[in-house]
Amino acid sequence: MNNWLKINQWLNYKPFRTHLFKQNCTLCDAATNSEFSICAACVQDLPLAPHPSCPQCGLSTQGDICGKYLKQPPHFDATHALFAYGYPVDALLQHYKYNNALYLSQTFAQLLSEKMQDKDIDVIIAMPLHPSRIKERGFNQSLELAKIIAKQHNIRFDSNSCHRIKNTPPQASLPLKSRLKNMQGAFACNQSFSDEHIALIDDVMTTGSRRKKSKKQVRAR
């Protein structure tokens, strides 16, 4: 038993993990010299989310709230996105979700975690997936990100209160006008989060039409 404890301590010793599990960059195949899967040079080249932007939807503006949100404010306060959904971020996310590339969880979570510094957050929730989608895919990509971020910031992580009860087509596959209707009745929450700041973690922001209960949203794109 003592030997197993020593082995476990070594496996959790960061310099040892970095040496043993380091891998080449997913994008350029250069050595990353870290436990992350994208090298520093490629991270610098990823298309950043627009700045300045609308504080509620994250789309490019002069820093003002978009006209549609002035007329009809959403039920969330802010969107914090890392990247614009363009190449190669779109390809990386597709690979992450549909090719069981769980090793990208640490990379995306670390990048998003840096974006969340000094945010006033009481609880972190991952965008739920329908059980049939989890069975098909093998994991919830947003939950994997949320777990890591919550641990890094020592924020309460709630994975039991919110559920996807309706298996709907992916938002990105639908016309803009169909996305709001697609999300109606898709989620259920059995917990009150009154007076709490919630960070809702998701991998991609489409229209924001499914975010109706959260007070604050911190997301990766």
N, C-alpha and C positions, 0 to 999 in steps of 0.2 A: 504493500500500500504506500509506503514512504517513497518508493521509486516512482510510482505513478504520480504522486503529488509533485515530485521534483520535475518530472517530464511536463506536467501541466503548467508549472511555474515557468519553465523555459519556453513553452509554446505561447504563453501570454506575455513574455518579455518582448517589448516592441522591436528592439534592434535584431533579436533573433528571428522574429516573424518576418521582418523586412528582408532579411538575408535569405530566409528559406522560401518565402512565398512570393518574392518579387517577380514581376512578369514584364514582358515587352508591351509597349504601348499598343492599344487596340487599333489606333488610327495609323501610326507611321511605323510600327514594329521596332522602334528604338527602345533600348533598355530604359525603364522608368526609374530604377534604383529605389523603388519604394513599393509599398503594398498596394498602391493605386494602379489603375489600369490605363491611365492616360498620362502621357508625359507632360511636363510643365509647358513645353513649347506648344504642344497641340491645344492645351487648355487655353493658352493666350490667344490662339487663333479661332476659338469657337465664337459663333455669332452671339454677342451679348444682347440681352433684352434692351429695347429702346430706352434712351434717357435724354431728356426728361420724358415722362410718360404720365398718363392718367393714373392717379393714385389708387383708383378703384379697379380698373380693368387691366392696367399695365400696358395698354397700347400707346403708340407714340402721340404725344401732344406737347404743348409748351409747359407741361407741368400742371395744367388745369384739368378738372374733371370733365370727362366727355359729355357732350350735349345730351345723349340719351340717358346718362345716369343723373344729370341734373333734373331731368323731367321725371324719371322713375328710379329713385335710388335703390340699389340692390340691398339684400339683407346681409351684407358683409362690408367691412370697413376698408379693406385694402387688399391688393394683390401684389405679392413680391415675387417676381419671376427672375430666374437666372439668365435664360437664353431666349433668343428668338427661335421659333420653330423652323429652322432652315438647316441645310446641309452643313456639317455632318451630324448635328444634334438630332435631327429627325431619324437618321439611320441608326444612331446609337440607341435611342429610345426604343425603336422597333426591335433591334437586336436584343436589348435588355428584356423586353416583355415577352417576345415570342420565340426566343431561342434559349430560354432558361439561363441567361447570362447573369446570374446572381452576383458575380464578382463586381459588376458595375454598381451595385447598391452602395458600397463603401465610397466609391468615387463621387457619385451624384450626391449622396448624403453629406459628405464632407464639404463639397462646394456650396450646397444649400445652407449648411450649418453656418458657414462664414457669413452668409447673407443675413442670418437671423440674429446676429450680435445685437444686444441691447434692445431687443423687442420685448414688449410687455406681454408675456404669454403665460396663462395658467395651466392649460392642458393642450396636448397635441393629439389629433385624431387623423387617421389615414382615411382617404376616400374608400369606402367599402366596395368590394366586388361581390357579385352574385355567386353563391356556392358553386353553381355549374361552371362559371367562368374560372373560378379558382381550380376546380377539378381539371378543367381543360388545360389551363396554363401552368398549374403546379404551385403558384404563389401569387400573392397580391403585391405588385411592384411598389405601390405607394406605402403599404404597411412596412415593407422592408426599409424604406427610406425613413419613415417616421420613427421606427424603433431606434435606429442609430442616432438620429437627431435628438430625440428625447433623452437618450442616455448621455450624449455629449453635453447637453445643456442642463441636465438634471431637472427636467420638466416632466410632470406627470403625463403618462401615455395611457390613453384609454382605447382599448381595442374591442370592447364588448358592448358599448352602448349604442352604436350606430350600425345599421345593417342595410344591405341591398336586398330588397324583397321582390324586386321585379327585374327579370333578365331582359334588358333592352339592348338594341343595337348600339355600337359605339357612336358617340356624338360626332366624331370626325367623319363618319360615313354618311351623315345625313345633311340635307339642305338646312340652311340657317333657320328658316321658319319652322322646321320640324323638331328642332333640338329642345325647345322649351316643353313642347307636348310630350316628347320622348321621356323626359325626366319626371313627369307628373306621377306621383304615387310610387316612385321607384325606391324610396328610402324610408326607413323607420328609425326612430330614436326612442329608447326607453329610459332616458336619463335627462334630467333638467340641468342645463348649464347656465342658468340665470346668473347674471352679473359676473360671468367669467369671460376672459379673453381666450378664444379658441384659435389655434393654428390648424388649419385643415390642409393636409399634405396631399398633393396629387402630382402626377408626372407631367400632364399636359393641360393647359388652359385652352378651352374652346371659346364658348360664349359666356361662361359663368352662370348659365341658366340653372344648373343643378345646385348651386350654393345658396340655400335659402334659410339656413338655420345658424350659420356661424357668425360670430362677432368679428373675428379677425382671421385672415387667411394668409398663410405663408406657403408658397408653392414653388415647385421646380418646374421648369418648362423644358 
